[in-house]
Amino acid sequence: MPAKKTVYVSSTRSTLTARRGDVEKLKQALKRVFVDYRKLKAQQHRFELALGELCAITTRWSIPRRELTELRRMMGRG
């Protein structure tokens, strides 16, 4: 839906009047945006947890044992 330049129907010196239908459309659109944003953040959190579990499993396999012992020695832990 293209954005309108303005939703005002009339204006006086100190007040501006907006169409009630446009305001309701704006409110509904904002509600949808925030509901979808919450869903997206929850999905992102679940994804990051799953990725962390995957990394915890595969990290042991990705570095050969010999290189891992050398790295530990260099870091002063071995």
Backbone hydrogen bonds, N-H to C=O, Kabsch-Sander energy under -0.5 kcal/mol:
donor,donor_aa,acceptor,acceptor_aa,energy
9,V,17,T,-2.3
10,S,17,T,-0.9
12,T,15,T,-2.6
17,T,10,S,-2.5
19,R,7,V,-1.5
23,V,19,R,-1.8
24,E,20,R,-2.3
25,K,21,G,-2.2
26,L,22,D,-2.2
27,K,23,V,-2.4
28,Q,24,E,-2.6
29,A,25,K,-2.4
30,L,26,L,-2.4
31,K,27,K,-2.4
32,R,28,Q,-2.3
33,V,29,A,-2.3
34,F,30,L,-2.4
35,V,31,K,-2.4
36,D,32,R,-2.7
37,Y,33,V,-2.2
38,R,34,F,-2.2
39,K,35,V,-2.1
40,L,36,D,-2.5
41,K,37,Y,-2.5
42,A,38,R,-2.2
43,Q,39,K,-2.5
44,Q,40,L,-2.6
45,H,41,K,-2.3
46,R,42,A,-2.3
47,F,43,Q,-2.4
48,E,44,Q,-2.5
49,L,45,H,-2.2
50,A,46,R,-2.4
51,L,47,F,-2.7
52,G,48,E,-2.2
53,E,49,L,-2.2
54,L,50,A,-2.3
55,C,51,L,-2.6
56,A,52,G,-2.2
57,I,53,E,-1.6
58,T,54,L,-2.7
59,T,55,C,-2.1
62,S,58,T,-1.6
63,I,59,T,-1.0
68,L,64,P,-2.3
69,T,65,R,-2.3
70,E,66,R,-1.9
71,L,67,E,-2.5
72,R,68,L,-2.3
73,R,69,T,-2.3
74,M,70,E,-2.4
75,M,71,L,-1.9
76,G,72,R,-0.6
76,G,73,R,-0.9
77,R,72,R,-2.9
78,G,72,R,-0.8
